[in-house]
Amino acid sequence: MASLVSRIRNVVVANAHHAVDEIENPQIMASQVLRDLGAEVQTTRRSLVAALAAERHLVKQRDAMLQEAAEWEQKAERLLTAGDEKLARSTLERAVSLKSSSAAQEAPLATARRCTERLREQMARLKTEWDQARSRVAVISVNQAAGEALGTGWQATDSCC
């Protein structure tokens, strides 16, 4: 009984594959691959732009903190030369706090840079895939047109792609 069910299943699967093969147009399928790759390129591009913006924002934050820390240090020096040691100490504490905060930005900034670099690499790989797929679509289109012109009903095979 199990062999009969197995054989029936194989017949149904084979007929389903045959039906799909009959209606499948290689040129249309290749064009769909290009559309899918194009969508993936656009998604990756948007992600890359967002990552670059986040990285730039972190750099600006860190630089602003460092600049503000330098200004507080200058204020502390002026206060110290003016003889106000207590106020100079508190302004110097503020400068140290800002430097510490800017140093804390280094880890997220390094992470953002790694993310940006990975997205750039992914974008390069996708562009290469895109170019290769376009070449394959061109070959498929030419072969299909030649097959139709000759009346052979040419179908794409894995050997050409």
Accessible surface in RSA format (square Angstrom, percent):
REM  Atomic radii and reference values for relative SASA: ProtOr
REM  Chains: A
REM  Algorithm: Lee & Richards
REM  Probe-radius: 1.40
REM  Slices: 20
REM RES _ NUM      All-atoms   Total-Side   Main-Chain    Non-polar    All polar
REM                ABS   REL    ABS   REL    ABS   REL    ABS   REL    ABS   REL
RES MET A   1   175.53  90.9 131.04  86.7  44.49 105.9 118.05 100.4  57.48  76.2
RES ALA A   2    84.77  77.9  69.77 107.7  15.00  34.1  76.85 108.2   7.92  21.0
RES SER A   3    77.43  65.4  69.20  92.4   8.23  19.0  47.34 100.8  30.10  42.2
RES LEU A   4    90.62  50.5  89.69  64.2   0.93   2.3  90.62  63.6   0.00   0.0
RES VAL A   5    85.34  56.2  84.29  76.3   1.04   2.5  84.82  73.7   0.51   1.4
RES SER A   6    55.00  46.5  49.81  66.5   5.18  11.9  26.35  56.1  28.65  40.1
RES ARG A   7   164.09  68.9 162.25  82.7   1.84   4.4  48.07  65.7 116.02  70.3
RES ILE A   8    96.81  55.1  95.60  71.2   1.21   2.9  96.75  69.7   0.05   0.1
RES ARG A   9   144.47  60.7 139.52  71.1   4.95  11.8  59.81  81.7  84.67  51.3
RES ASN A  10    81.86  56.4  76.91  74.3   4.95  11.9  24.63  59.3  57.23  55.3
RES VAL A  11    88.89  58.5  84.79  76.8   4.11   9.9  88.74  77.1   0.15   0.4
RES VAL A  12    91.15  60.0  88.14  79.8   3.01   7.3  90.15  78.3   0.99   2.7
RES VAL A  13    62.24  41.0  60.49  54.8   1.75   4.2  62.24  54.1   0.00   0.0
RES ALA A  14    59.22  54.4  48.88  75.4  10.33  23.5  55.01  77.5   4.21  11.1
RES ASN A  15    93.00  64.1  88.30  85.3   4.70  11.3  25.62  61.6  67.39  65.1
RES ALA A  16    54.51  50.1  44.82  69.2   9.69  22.0  53.62  75.5   0.89   2.4
RES HIS A  17   116.08  63.4 114.28  79.4   1.80   4.6  72.66  74.9  43.42  50.5
RES HIS A  18   109.70  60.0 106.72  74.2   2.97   7.6  68.58  70.7  41.12  47.8
RES ALA A  19    54.67  50.3  49.28  76.0   5.39  12.3  54.25  76.4   0.42   1.1
RES VAL A  20    79.41  52.3  79.37  71.9   0.03   0.1  79.41  69.0   0.00   0.0
RES ASP A  21    83.85  58.7  76.56  76.2   7.29  17.2  22.88  53.8  60.97  60.8
RES GLU A  22   118.16  67.8  89.56  67.8  28.60  68.1  27.65  53.5  90.51  73.9
RES ILE A  23   144.62  82.3 115.55  86.1  29.08  70.1 121.61  87.6  23.01  62.5
RES GLU A  24    68.64  39.4  59.26  44.8   9.37  22.3  14.47  28.0  54.17  44.2
RES ASN A  25    48.81  33.7  43.03  41.6   5.78  13.9  13.73  33.0  35.08  33.9
RES PRO A  26    15.20  11.1   7.97   7.3   7.23  26.3  14.17  11.7   1.03   6.4
RES GLN A  27    71.37  39.9  71.37  52.2   0.00   0.0  10.54  22.4  60.83  46.1
RES ILE A  28   106.27  60.5 104.28  77.7   1.99   4.8 106.27  76.5   0.00   0.0
RES MET A  29    92.38  47.8  92.00  60.9   0.38   0.9  69.52  59.1  22.86  30.3
RES ALA A  30    10.54   9.7   4.93   7.6   5.61  12.8  10.05  14.2   0.49   1.3
RES SER A  31    35.36  29.9  34.24  45.7   1.12   2.6  15.77  33.6  19.59  27.4
RES GLN A  32    71.92  40.2  71.92  52.6   0.00   0.0  30.71  65.4  41.21  31.3
RES VAL A  33    77.84  51.2  77.60  70.2   0.25   0.6  77.66  67.5   0.19   0.5
RES LEU A  34    29.05  16.2  28.87  20.7   0.18   0.5  28.97  20.3   0.07   0.2
RES ARG A  35   135.80  57.0 122.42  62.4  13.39  31.9  77.45 105.8  58.35  35.4
RES ASP A  36    81.00  56.7  73.50  73.2   7.50  17.7  30.15  71.0  50.85  50.7
RES LEU A  37    17.13   9.5  16.48  11.8   0.65   1.6  16.97  11.9   0.16   0.4
RES GLY A  38    18.19  22.4   0.00   N/A  18.19  22.4  17.92  49.2   0.26   0.6
RES ALA A  39    61.10  56.2  51.21  79.0   9.89  22.5  58.49  82.4   2.61   6.9
RES GLU A  40    82.64  47.4  77.64  58.7   5.00  11.9  26.16  50.6  56.47  46.1
RES VAL A  41    13.29   8.7  13.29  12.0   0.00   0.0  13.29  11.6   0.00   0.0
RES GLN A  42    81.03  45.3  81.03  59.2   0.00   0.0  28.92  61.6  52.11  39.5
RES THR A  43    73.54  52.3  73.31  74.3   0.23   0.6  56.41  75.8  17.13  25.9
RES THR A  44     6.55   4.7   4.05   4.1   2.50   6.0   2.70   3.6   3.85   5.8
RES ARG A  45    91.27  38.3  91.27  46.5   0.00   0.0  42.38  57.9  48.89  29.6
RES ARG A  46   152.46  64.0 145.26  74.1   7.20  17.1  74.97 102.5  77.50  47.0
RES SER A  47    47.30  40.0  38.61  51.5   8.69  20.0  18.84  40.1  28.46  39.9
RES LEU A  48    24.32  13.5  24.32  17.4   0.00   0.0  24.32  17.1   0.00   0.0
RES VAL A  49    92.77  61.0  91.29  82.6   1.49   3.6  91.80  79.8   0.98   2.7
RES ALA A  50    62.30  57.3  51.05  78.8  11.25  25.6  57.72  81.3   4.58  12.1
RES ALA A  51    14.70  13.5   6.31   9.7   8.39  19.1  13.96  19.7   0.74   2.0
RES LEU A  52    34.19  19.0  34.13  24.4   0.05   0.1  34.13  24.0   0.05   0.1
RES ALA A  53    56.15  51.6  48.40  74.7   7.75  17.6  51.97  73.2   4.17  11.1
RES ALA A  54    50.55  46.5  42.01  64.8   8.54  19.4  49.69  70.0   0.86   2.3
RES GLU A  55    30.54  17.5  30.54  23.1   0.00   0.0   3.74   7.2  26.80  21.9
RES ARG A  56   146.90  61.7 145.22  74.0   1.69   4.0  52.72  72.1  94.18  57.1
RES HIS A  57   106.37  58.1 103.65  72.0   2.72   7.0  70.93  73.1  35.44  41.2
RES LEU A  58    30.81  17.2  30.81  22.0   0.00   0.0  30.81  21.6   0.00   0.0
RES VAL A  59    37.38  24.6  37.38  33.8   0.00   0.0  37.38  32.5   0.00   0.0
RES LYS A  60   148.34  72.4 142.57  87.5   5.77  13.7  88.09  79.3  60.25  64.2
RES GLN A  61    69.31  38.8  63.92  46.7   5.39  12.8  19.99  42.5  49.33  37.4
RES ARG A  62    42.52  17.9  42.52  21.7   0.00   0.0   4.84   6.6  37.68  22.8
RES ASP A  63    64.55  45.2  60.16  59.9   4.39  10.4  28.69  67.5  35.85  35.8
RES ALA A  64    58.92  54.2  50.63  78.1   8.29  18.9  55.41  78.0   3.51   9.3
RES MET A  65    47.16  24.4  46.50  30.8   0.66   1.6  47.01  40.0   0.15   0.2
RES LEU A  66    78.61  43.8  73.59  52.6   5.01  12.6  73.87  51.9   4.74  12.7
RES GLN A  67   115.10  64.4 108.07  79.0   7.03  16.7  33.88  72.1  81.22  61.6
RES GLU A  68    62.31  35.8  61.27  46.4   1.04   2.5  17.20  33.3  45.11  36.8
RES ALA A  69     0.00   0.0   0.00   0.0   0.00   0.0   0.00   0.0   0.00   0.0
RES ALA A  70    42.95  39.5  41.82  64.5   1.13   2.6  42.26  59.5   0.69   1.8
RES GLU A  71    78.63  45.1  77.57  58.7   1.06   2.5  27.25  52.7  51.38  42.0
RES TRP A  72    62.50  25.1  62.50  30.3   0.00   0.0  59.29  31.6   3.21   5.2
RES GLU A  73    49.50  28.4  48.98  37.1   0.52   1.2  12.18  23.6  37.32  30.5
RES GLN A  74   100.53  56.2  99.47  72.7   1.06   2.5  25.19  53.6  75.34  57.1
RES LYS A  75    82.07  40.0  81.10  49.8   0.97   2.3  42.85  38.6  39.23  41.8
RES ALA A  76     5.81   5.3   5.15   7.9   0.66   1.5   5.48   7.7   0.34   0.9
RES GLU A  77   114.01  65.5 111.82  84.6   2.19   5.2  39.82  77.0  74.19  60.6
RES ARG A  78   141.45  59.4 136.61  69.6   4.84  11.5  73.67 100.7  67.79  41.1
RES LEU A  79    42.32  23.6  42.04  30.1   0.28   0.7  42.32  29.7   0.00   0.0
RES LEU A  80   106.51  59.3  94.96  67.9  11.56  29.1  94.96  66.7  11.56  31.1
RES THR A  81   122.04  86.8  83.59  84.7  38.45  91.6  78.61 105.6  43.44  65.7
RES ALA A  82    84.37  77.6  41.31  63.8  43.06  98.0  53.51  75.3  30.87  81.8
RES GLY A  83    61.49  75.8   0.00   N/A  61.49  75.8  33.30  91.4  28.19  63.1
RES ASP A  84    59.28  41.5  53.76  53.5   5.52  13.1  21.44  50.5  37.84  37.7
RES GLU A  85   101.21  58.1  98.03  74.2   3.19   7.6  31.58  61.1  69.63  56.9
RES LYS A  86   177.65  86.7 169.13 103.8   8.52  20.3 115.68 104.1  61.97  66.0
RES LEU A  87    88.08  49.1  85.74  61.3   2.34   5.9  87.59  61.5   0.49   1.3
RES ALA A  88     5.65   5.2   4.94   7.6   0.71   1.6   5.24   7.4   0.41   1.1
RES ARG A  89   141.26  59.3 136.16  69.4   5.10  12.1  51.47  70.3  89.79  54.4
RES SER A  90    53.19  45.0  45.30  60.5   7.89  18.2  40.89  87.1  12.31  17.2
RES THR A  91    12.06   8.6  10.99  11.1   1.06   2.5  12.06  16.2   0.00   0.0
RES LEU A  92    84.61  47.1  84.61  60.5   0.00   0.0  84.61  59.4   0.00   0.0
RES GLU A  93   107.64  61.8 100.34  75.9   7.30  17.4  43.31  83.8  64.33  52.5
RES ARG A  94   103.82  43.6  99.10  50.5   4.72  11.2  32.14  43.9  71.68  43.4
RES ALA A  95     0.03   0.0   0.03   0.0   0.00   0.0   0.03   0.0   0.00   0.0
RES VAL A  96    89.61  59.0  88.81  80.4   0.79   1.9  89.11  77.4   0.50   1.4
RES SER A  97    53.76  45.4  45.99  61.4   7.77  17.9  26.42  56.3  27.34  38.3
RES LEU A  98    14.16   7.9  14.10  10.1   0.06   0.1  14.16   9.9   0.00   0.0
RES LYS A  99    91.43  44.6  87.93  54.0   3.50   8.3  50.29  45.3  41.14  43.8
RES SER A 100    70.73  59.8  60.16  80.3  10.57  24.3  29.46  62.7  41.27  57.8
RES SER A 101    45.86  38.7  38.57  51.5   7.29  16.8  15.32  32.6  30.53  42.8
RES SER A 102     3.97   3.4   3.53   4.7   0.43   1.0   0.46   1.0   3.51   4.9
RES ALA A 103    64.83  59.6  50.14  77.4  14.69  33.4  54.83  77.2  10.00  26.5
RES ALA A 104    70.75  65.0  48.80  75.3  21.95  49.9  61.36  86.4   9.39  24.9
RES GLN A 105    23.73  13.3  23.73  17.3   0.00   0.0   3.15   6.7  20.58  15.6
RES GLU A 106    76.76  44.1  74.41  56.3   2.35   5.6  44.44  86.0  32.32  26.4
RES ALA A 107    71.00  65.3  59.79  92.3  11.22  25.5  68.09  95.9   2.92   7.7
RES PRO A 108    57.95  42.2  49.16  44.8   8.79  31.9  55.65  45.9   2.30  14.3
RES LEU A 109     0.34   0.2   0.34   0.2   0.00   0.0   0.34   0.2   0.00   0.0
RES ALA A 110    40.19  37.0  36.55  56.4   3.65   8.3  39.26  55.3   0.94   2.5
RES THR A 111    70.65  50.3  70.53  71.5   0.13   0.3  55.71  74.8  14.94  22.6
RES ALA A 112    14.97  13.8   8.10  12.5   6.86  15.6  14.70  20.7   0.27   0.7
RES ARG A 113   106.82  44.9 101.86  51.9   4.96  11.8  42.08  57.5  64.74  39.2
RES ARG A 114   132.56  55.7 128.08  65.3   4.48  10.7  64.50  88.1  68.06  41.2
RES CYS A 115    43.72  33.1  43.58  48.6   0.13   0.3   7.19  18.2  36.52  39.4
RES THR A 116     1.17   0.8   1.17   1.2   0.00   0.0   1.17   1.6   0.00   0.0
RES GLU A 117    83.64  48.0  83.46  63.1   0.18   0.4  37.73  73.0  45.92  37.5
RES ARG A 118   142.09  59.7 139.06  70.9   3.02   7.2  67.10  91.7  74.98  45.4
RES LEU A 119    27.01  15.0  26.94  19.3   0.07   0.2  27.01  19.0   0.00   0.0
RES ARG A 120   113.96  47.8 107.73  54.9   6.23  14.8  36.02  49.2  77.94  47.2
RES GLU A 121    85.38  49.0  80.32  60.8   5.06  12.0  31.17  60.3  54.21  44.3
RES GLN A 122    61.56  34.4  61.56  45.0   0.00   0.0  10.07  21.4  51.49  39.1
RES MET A 123    12.65   6.6  12.65   8.4   0.00   0.0  12.65  10.8   0.00   0.0
RES ALA A 124    58.06  53.4  50.63  78.1   7.43  16.9  56.20  79.1   1.86   4.9
RES ARG A 125   143.13  60.1 138.21  70.5   4.93  11.7  71.41  97.6  71.72  43.5
RES LEU A 126     7.54   4.2   7.54   5.4   0.00   0.0   7.54   5.3   0.00   0.0
RES LYS A 127   101.74  49.6 101.71  62.4   0.03   0.1  51.91  46.7  49.83  53.1
RES THR A 128    73.37  52.2  69.94  70.9   3.44   8.2  46.91  63.0  26.46  40.0
RES GLU A 129    85.97  49.4  83.93  63.5   2.04   4.9  30.16  58.3  55.81  45.6
RES TRP A 130    74.22  29.8  74.22  35.9   0.00   0.0  64.75  34.5   9.47  15.4
RES ASP A 131    77.56  54.3  73.78  73.4   3.78   8.9  28.79  67.8  48.77  48.6
RES GLN A 132    88.19  49.3  83.97  61.4   4.22  10.1  28.89  61.5  59.31  45.0
RES ALA A 133     7.04   6.5   5.99   9.2   1.05   2.4   6.90   9.7   0.14   0.4
RES ARG A 134   126.87  53.3 120.53  61.4   6.34  15.1  23.59  32.2 103.28  62.6
RES SER A 135    68.41  57.8  60.50  80.7   7.91  18.2  35.70  76.0  32.71  45.8
RES ARG A 136   114.91  48.2 112.74  57.5   2.17   5.2  28.64  39.1  86.27  52.3
RES VAL A 137    22.39  14.7  22.39  20.3   0.00   0.0  22.39  19.5   0.00   0.0
RES ALA A 138    55.28  50.8  48.07  74.2   7.21  16.4  55.10  77.6   0.18   0.5
RES VAL A 139    68.35  45.0  65.47  59.3   2.88   6.9  68.30  59.3   0.05   0.1
RES ILE A 140    12.14   6.9  12.14   9.0   0.00   0.0  12.14   8.7   0.00   0.0
RES SER A 141    28.86  24.4  25.38  33.9   3.48   8.0  21.48  45.7   7.38  10.3
RES VAL A 142   101.42  66.7  96.83  87.7   4.59  11.1 100.42  87.3   1.00   2.7
RES ASN A 143    47.57  32.8  44.67  43.2   2.90   7.0   4.89  11.8  42.69  41.3
RES GLN A 144    15.06   8.4  15.00  11.0   0.06   0.1   3.22   6.9  11.83   9.0
RES ALA A 145    59.80  55.0  51.09  78.8   8.71  19.8  55.00  77.5   4.79  12.7
RES ALA A 146    48.35  44.5  39.83  61.5   8.53  19.4  47.69  67.2   0.66   1.8
RES GLY A 147     4.54   5.6   0.00   N/A   4.54   5.6   4.06  11.1   0.49   1.1
RES GLU A 148   112.34  64.5  91.45  69.2  20.89  49.7  39.35  76.1  72.99  59.6
RES ALA A 149    89.72  82.5  46.15  71.2  43.56  99.1  58.68  82.6  31.04  82.2
RES LEU A 150   140.36  78.2 110.94  79.4  29.43  74.0 114.77  80.6  25.59  68.9
RES GLY A 151    65.27  80.5   0.00   N/A  65.27  80.5  31.94  87.7  33.33  74.7
RES THR A 152    93.61  66.6  59.85  60.7  33.76  80.5  63.35  85.1  30.27  45.8
RES GLY A 153    51.65  63.7   0.00   N/A  51.65  63.7  36.51 100.2  15.14  33.9
RES TRP A 154    65.66  26.3  55.09  26.7  10.57  24.8  39.54  21.1  26.12  42.4
RES GLN A 155    93.14  52.1  85.15  62.2   7.99  19.0  46.35  98.7  46.79  35.5
RES ALA A 156    32.83  30.2  11.74  18.1  21.09  48.0  11.74  16.5  21.09  55.9
RES THR A 157    78.57  55.9  68.31  69.2  10.26  24.5  70.03  94.1   8.53  12.9
RES ASP A 158   138.42  97.0 121.97 121.4  16.45  38.9  39.18  92.2  99.24  99.0
RES SER A 159   108.73  91.9  64.03  85.5  44.70 103.0  57.09 121.6  51.64  72.3
RES CYS A 160    49.10  37.1  18.48  20.6  30.61  71.9  28.15  71.3  20.95  22.6
RES CYS A 161    70.34  53.2  25.24  28.2  45.10 106.0  34.16  86.5  36.18  39.0
END  Absolute sums over single chains surface
CHAIN  1 A    11454.3      10217.8       1236.6       6903.4       4550.9
END  Absolute sums over all chains
TOTAL         11454.3      10217.8       1236.6       6903.4       4550.9
